[in-house]
Amino acid sequence: MTSLAIRNLTKTYPNGVRALDDVSLELGAGMFGLLGPNGAGKSTLMRTLATLQDVDAGSAVLSVDGAPLDLLADKERARRVLGYLPQDFGLSPKARAQDLLGTFAVLEGLVDRAARRQVVDALLHKVNLWDARRQAVGTFSGGMRRRFGIAVALLGNPRLIVVDEPTAGLDPAERARFHHLLAELGEDAVVLLSTHIVDDVLNLCPRMAILHQGRVRLVGSPDEAREGLRGRLFARTVTRAEQEALDPALGVISTRLVAGRLEVRVVADAAPAGFHPVEPSLEDVYFAVTTGRWTP
Ligand code: ADP
């Protein structure tokens, strides 16, 4: 059993920006989605858990089969149980996939040649890059790079896997393949996936949180999140002129084009004039929370 307890993390950068403001989260094995707009503090949290930067206060303790490990205090040991997949990482463009993965494996402590070969080959199969193993990584597509990143992150059998904004720039087929791989990782590891793509969390994560301006605004399952907003979300199709005439106090969370017409959505206790109730999507929850119109 693996779990992660994040307690009261706070971080203020030297320029005065408070990127994390008393962040606490409990994560079990499996995928946990962290949603938030740009600047919410996601990368700061991910980099902190990946031992790459320090916080001002708080703790993060990983429990593996009952044994606690303080990730922030014991970085050396933390790195041994950690797999970190950054948004993009610098790869030596001319190195072949198999050789490069072998080099990373040595850094992980896999010094025995035969054992290393076995691990590297198994990982290349797992991420479906076996046929490309002799190809220079500089020639890889975005999707292949992400999958290679997973192979690197999986070296050393990590119990905490931190994945930062993975699907940027992937075509739909590559994205689906990447998702299948991620979903497989969560069996006995804590997998923390940070993204601003609401659908990725909906598809992949049984539990999630929304981070906004450094604070945790919502925690739960995507279904619970939608349930909370049910009965309080209303929509109306408007013309441009009508849109401009809307009362600013209405609590608009989104305005979008639906079949060429503007649809305005609001959070309210009861339907404002001309509005009808709608079933909340996770995206509505996200907008309601990050516009500050709804506090779960
Ligand atoms: P996200 O990953 O959700 O976009 P970040 O953690 O990157 O959020 O950033 C959170 C806030 O901290 C933003 O306002 C950002 O500008 C600021 N920030 C991030 N890194 C630094 C830094 N090294 N120095 C100063 N401010 C930073």
Boltz pocket constraint, residues with backbone or C-beta under 6 A from the ligand:
constraints:
  - pocket:
      binder: B
      contacts: [[A, 13], [A, 14], [A, 15], [A, 17], [A, 18], [A, 19], [A, 36], [A, 37], [A, 38], [A, 39], [A, 40], [A, 41], [A, 42], [A, 43], [A, 44], [A, 45]]
      max_distance: 6.0
